[in-house]
Amino acid sequence: MDTINLPEPLPDDRNELLQLKWDLPFGNALSTESLKGALRYVYTECQAFSEAIDPIYRIIMGRKGSGKSALIKRICLGNEYHFKVRCQKHELINWIKNSIPVSESENVPIESYLDECKYFYWLLIFAEILKNNPNLKSVKSFLNHASPSDKGFLGGVQEWAKANLNSKSITVSVTAGLITAFVKRDGSTFEKAKEEAIAFLNDKKLVILIDNLEHYLFKTQHQRNIFAALLLSAVDFGDTNNIVVKCFLPSENYTQLEKYSVNWGKISQRIIVLRWTAKELLIMLCKRLGFGLYKEGLIDRSDLSEFDNLDQALCFWNRYFSAKVFNEAFGINEPVVFYILRHTQLTPRQSIQLCNSIVKQASGIFPNKPIPSEKIRLGVKNFEEQLCKEVFSAFKDTYPNAEEFCREYLRELAMSFRIATIKADVYEKISNTDKYKIYREDSSFLECMLFELGIIGVEKSIESPLLEIYNLTQFEPNQDDRLNPNKNSNLFVHPMFIHKINFMRDKEACSKPICPIQMASFPKITTLFEEN
């Protein structure tokens, strides 16, 4: 993972850092409603405080020796999606801050930044192609015939950028300058850049980065164009293992891919889904908390470590949180990191919101003393319902009335059961009202809803020290390959939904707390119990 250094503060009259919305200790979980907001956010915040909020712009899976994963790099953005440019994060930031004079961007030679930006540029081109040619089936074919004289669609992209991006954002200047310069280029250079782009896109996979749950229906034409361009390009470039760009996608939109795709079967074979690990989330939270405290003048710049390994992150974390939380329901102590994260679906947005809720309960304690166990429990309990509502809302078009259905028909189930229980104790009891007709007509649809929302998962037996404390469960919502539990599989309820739906707490059926299996990769569990 990239080294993180906090930038030197700018003079007061230029300190954009203080103008940013960061009024919560862990920062504000990004909640924009359009691609416009996502693009504006990634450039303005990136420019303003550089790598201090690395958890929002991260490059992951680029470790040496990781084989195919070494080719996969991602930049995660709040709860929207963003298209990766081909450059290292620090190079992009320095380029944005120093290489492109905002007021004179159109005069900057394109050679100085074409390599860093051309893939973002091509995505804008793809969007414009689809807007002007909605029936176009091959982006690759279009690019093969494109030339510098095609100022119609290039100009359209420029107008799109100006119309859809904040006029004060550097994004407008960069995009407009890039396109203007590109239009002026000679034919040979244009062809070379085009060939390089196609060659690069031909040998990669399509990577969908699932993160936050947000109701996001692509209501505007430009949103649909961008998304359709991504999917069309994934099909059209090359014959095997291609990717056009890496894409960050809210979870619920994974279920909508088929609606936008021209060839879903072909695309689904090429998708790699990357998810956040507990370690990555902890490091992200520490970086955000560190920046928040620094911004408020509560710690010095020298107090922020680089958090390039778990030990550094835990050392910082333990300054502000107790090491253990007593689980009253099961009568055991849990590592606080596990207690917090297992009450989320391991996404940045949910983790940030939950931690901010905990800090809110610790008024007068934080940040001077570690937040005690009871405040952590209260912060989690008070925000669980909000997290659940976000999940149900995100899927309300795919699974209508799911929240009301679950509260009515699942509340008498234990926290652990078999797949047959769903049919015998839930499906057979569904009323014939129109409200729940869709679940009554198809039991498999009901099961898909429970798995895709992450309400229930399948027990997994693996060697892990966590088994002494937890029932490890695979919660994989929105995966193309379903969990497919057999009749003997133990199903467990996700901790986040237990209170919301009011599942029965039966210790005979479930003798230990439930934890997502992704947490099992967290190393050195004993270090999580170290006293502050």
N, C-alpha and C positions, 0 to 999 in steps of 0.2 A: 504494500500500500504506500502511496506517496507520503513523503515527509511533510508534516504540517507545521508551518511557522506563522505566527501571528504577525500581520503587517504593522509597521510603525504607524502610530496615529498621524493623521493628516492635520495640518493647521486648522484651527477652529472654523475659519471661513470656508474651508473646503472639506470639512469632515462629514461626508455623506453617511458615515457609519452611524452617527447619532440620529439621523433622519429615518433610519430603517425601522420597520415595525418589529421590535424585539422586546416586548414588554412583559414577557414571561421568562422565568429562569432558564428553561430549556428552549426558548424561542417559540415563535408562533408556527404551528404546523400549517404548512402551505395549503390553502384551500381556494384555488382559483377555479373559474368556470369555463375557461376557454384556452385554446392554444396560445392566444394572444398573451394571456396572463403568464403562461409558462415561459414563453420566450422572453418576455419583458423581465421576468423574475431572474432567469438564469444569467442575463447579461448585467442588469443593474446591480444585483447583489454581488455577483462575481466581481464586478468592477469596484464596488464600494469597500468590501473588506476581504477581498482576495481569498486565501485558502483557510481563513479562520472558520468558515462554515463548511469545511470539507465534507461533512456528512451529507450535504445536499449535492455537491458535485464530487463524486467519488469515482476512482478507477479501481475496479476490483477484478479478481481472477486474472491478473496479469503477472503472477508470480513466476519466477524462473523454475523450469523443471516441471511445470504443470501440464505439459503436453498440449493437447487441443485447447485446454482452458486458457493457455497463455495467449491465444489469439482473441480471447473474449475480454473486452474492456468495456466498462460501462460507467456512465455518469448518471446518477440517480437524482431525480428532481422532485422534491416535495411529494405531491400526489397527482402530478400530471405526467406527461411523457415528453421527452426531449430527444432530439436527434444528435448523435455523437459526431463530433468532428474528428478528423484524424490527426490528433496531436496529444501530447501529454498535457495534463491539467495545468501544470505550472506554465507551460509554454502558451497555452490558450489565454490564461489570465494575463501574463505579461504582454502578450500580443494585444489584447483588448485594452490594457491600461496604457501601454507605452507606444505601440507601433502604429496605431491608427488615430491620428488627430481627428477628434470628433467633428470639428467644423470644416475640415478640409479632406474628409475621407475620399471624396471623389477623385482627388489628385494623387492619391497614394498609388504607386505602381502595384499592379495586381500580383506581380511576382513575389512581393514581400509577404503575402498572406494567402495565396491561392491554396497551397498545400494544406494549411490548417483549416480552411473553410469550405473547400469545394464540395464536401459531402453534405454539409448543411445547405449549401447553395443548390446542389442537385435535388434535394428534397423539395425546396421551394419550386424548382423547375417542374418536378413531378406533379406538384399540386396544381400548378398552372396548366400543365398539359391536360390533366383530368378535368379541370374546369372548362377548358375550351374544347376538349374532345372527350366527352363523358363516355363514349362507346369504345374508346381506344383500348385494345386488349394487350398491346405490347409496348411497354415503355422502352425496352431495349431497341425495338425497331425504330421508334421515334428518334431516339438518340443517335442511332446509326445514320439517320438522314438529316440530323440537325446541322446547322451551319451558323456562322457569325451573322449572316444576313437575316436570321429569324428573329428580328427585333420585336415582332408582335408578342410572342409569348414572354420574351425576356423583359420587355417593357411592362407586360402585365404582372410579372413577378415583382417588379419594382413598385408598381402601384399597389399591389397586394401588401407589400411590406409597409408602405407608408400608411395605408388605410387601417391596418390591423395591429400595428405596434405603436406603443406610446411614443409620441413625437419627441419627447425629451429623452428617450432611451437611446443608448449608444447603438442598440440593435438596428435602428432605422438607418443611421449613418453608415454603419458597417455594411448592411445588406445593400443599401442603395449604391454605395460606392463600389462594392464588389460587382454588382450587376452592370453598372454603368461602365466600369473598366472592362468587364468581360465582353460587352457588346462592341467595344472599340478595338478589340484584339484582332490581329490578322488571322486568316484562315488556318494556317499551319499550326499556330499555337493553340487555337481553339480545338482543332482535331486532336492534338497531342493530349490536351487536358481531358478531352472526352474519352479517348482511348484508355488513359490512365484510370479514369473513374470506373469505366466498364470493367477493366481488368481487375481492379480492386474488389468490385462488387461480386465478381464471378466466383471467387474462391472462399466465400464466407457463409456462415449460417445465419438464419434469421433468429435473433435472440429477443425474446419477449421477457421483459423484466417486470414481474408482478410485484406490486407494492401495496399502496393504500387503496382502501375501498371508498369510492366516491361516486355519487350518482352523476354519470357523465354520458350523455346520450348523443353526442355529436350533433347538436341541434343546428349548428350553422353549416353552411355549405363548405366553408374553408376547412372546418374540422373534418368533415366527411372526405374532402379532397385529399387532405394530408394522409388520413388513415387508409383510404383506398389506394393511394399512391404507394404506400409502404407495402401493402399486400400484393398489389399488382406487380410491383418490382420484385418481390420475393419469388414470384412465379416465373417472371420473364427473364431474369438474369441467369444464364448458365443452365446446365442440365443436372448438376449434382451439388448438394451441400452449399447452396448459396445464401448469402445475406446481402441485403442492400444497405441497411443501416441497423444499428442496434436501437431498440425502441423500449422506452419505459412506459408501462401501461397500467392503469388502474385495474385491479383484479376483476371487477365485474365485466370489463370489456372483453376479457378473454372468451367469455361465453357468447359474445356477439361477433366474433371473428368470421364465423361462417356466413353471416348475413352480408358482410362486406366483401367477401372473397370471391374471385372468379373461379378459383380452383382450390377449395379448402383441403381436399385430400392430398394434393401435392404439397401445399404449404405445411400441413400438420406434420408431415414426415421430416421437415427440416427445422422445426422449432426446438430451441433449447430454452427451457424455463429456468431462470436463475432466481434464487430466493436469498433473503437475508439470513445470516446465521446469528445466533445469540452473541457471539463474540463481536461481530461487526456492529450489531445494535448497541452493545455496551460502549464500544469505542466511539460510535456516533454520538451517543448521549453525553459522554464525557466531554467531547469537543464542543458540543452545543452549550453545555452547562458552563464550561470554562470560558467560552466567548461571552456568554450572558453575564457572568460575574465580572469579567474584565470590563465589559461595556459599562456596567454600573459602578465601576471603580472599587469593587469589593476585593479584587485580587490584582496583583501586579502582573505585568506581562511575563516576567520571569517565572511566575508560578505555573504557567501553562506548559506542561510537558508536550512532547510531540505525539504521544499516544501511539507510537508505532508498534507497540506490542501489548499483550494482555496485562502484563504486570504493571506497566505504567498506567494503564486505564484503571485497573483495580485500586492502585495506590491513590489516585485522584478521587475515585468514586467513594472510597472508604472515609474520606474526609467529611462527607456530607450525608452518608447513609449508614445506619446500623448494619452489621454484618449478617444478622439473622432476623427472621420474622417468625413468630410463633403462630403456627396454624392451629387455631382453636378447634376446628372441626375434626381434625385428625390427631391432635395432640402431639405434634412434632415441630421441630425447628426446621426452617427452610433457609437456604441462602437467599438473601434479599433480591439478588439479580434474577434468580430463577422465579421467585414469587411474583415479581413485577412482570417479567417478560412472558411467563406462561399464561398470564391473564390478558395477553394480546395475541394476535395472529402473526406475531413476529414481523410487523411492518413498522417503518419509521414513524408514520403519522400517529398510529395508535400508541406507540411507546412514548413519544414526545408528550402526547396529551395526558397519558397516565402519570408520567413523572411530574408534569406541571400540577396535576391534581394533588399529588402527594405533597409537593412543596407548599401548596395552598393550605393544606391542613397543618403544616408545621410553622405557621406564623409565630414569630417570636423565638423560634429555635433555629431555623435555617437562616443563614449559612454558618452561624457561629458554632453550632454543635451538630453532631450527626442526628439525623431524623430518627426518632425511636420507632420500634416495631409497631406500636399501636397506631401511630400516625400514618405509617405506610399502609397498614391494613385498611384504615379509614379512607385514605386517598384512593385506593384501588376500588373499594366498595362503592364509593360515591360516584365513580366515573364509569363503572362497568356498563350501566344501562345505556349511557350515551354511545359507547363503543358499539354495543349491540344494535342500537337504532341505526347507526351509520351503515352497518353491514346489511341489515334488512332493507334500508332505503336504497342502497347501491344495487340491490337485485330486485327491486320492486316491479320492474317491467318483465324480467325473466320469470320471477316467481311471485305473482301477485298475492297479496294478503298473507305472505309467509309469516310475518310477525304474529298476527292474530291467530293464525292456524297453530303455530307452535305453542303459544301460550294456552290455547284451548285443549289441544290434543296430546301434548307431550309432558305436561306438568305432573302427571302421575307416574311417569317412568323413573326408574332409578338412574344413577349416574353411569351404570354399566348394564348392558343387555346384549342380546343376540339379534341378528338381523330378522329372525322370525317374529320377534316381538313387535317390530314396526308394522308388520302385516296384521298380526293377531290383535294387538292392543291399540293400534292407531288407525290403520287403513280401514279395518272392518267397522270402525265406529264413526267414520266421517259422515256427517249429515249430508242430505241431498240438496242443501241450499246452493244457490248459484255462486255464492261467495267462494265456496271451496270445491266447486265442481271439477276444476282442473286436477285436483289431487285425488278426488274420488274416482275419476275415470282411469287413472293410470298409476299403479303403485310404484312403478319404476321412476316416474316423474317425482313422486314424493321422496323416494330415496335419493335421487339426484339432488334435490333441493337441500336435504339435510347434509349431504357430503360437500356440495359445492359452496354452501355458505360457511362450511367449516364448523357446523354445530356438533357433528359427531365424527369420530375417526376410528381407525382400526388399531387394536393393540399390536405392538411389535415386540418380539423377544430378541434382544441383542445383548451382547456383553457390554455392560456399562455400570460404573459405580452408582449411577443415578437410580438403578433398579432398587437399591436399598431404601430409597425415599419415595420414588414415583412409579406410577404406571405409565410407561412410555407409549405414546400413541401417535400414529401417523395421521395428521390433519393436512390434507392436500387439496384444498378447494381449487376449482377451476383448472384442474389438469385435464388434458385430453384423454389420458389413460386413467379410467376410473379406478377406485380402490378395489372394487369387486370383492367384498368380504364373502367368505363361505359361511355355511350355516353354523359352524363351530367357532367363528371368529368372535372375540370379545370386542364390543363397541363401547367407546367411552365418550362422554360429553365433554366438549371443550370447556375449561374452567370459566371462560368469559361469559358463557351462556347459562351457567348453573342457576344463578340468582334471578336472571331476567326471565327465564322460562319456568323457574321454580321446580327443578328436578328434585326428586326425593333423594335424601342423603342416607343411603343404606350401606353401612360399613361392611356388611356381609357380601354385598355385591361389588363394592369398591372400597378396599381397605387402605388405599394410599392415594395421595393427591395425583392428579392427572397432569402430564407434562408432554408437550409436543416433542416428537422424536428428534427434531432438528437440534434441540438443546443438548442432546447426547454428545454432540461434537465439541461442546465447550470443554477445553482442557483444564486440568488442575482444579477439580471441583473443591478440593480441600482448601484451596486458597480463598474460596468464597466465604469460608467460615472464620476467617481471621478476625480477631477482635480489633475494634478501632483504637 
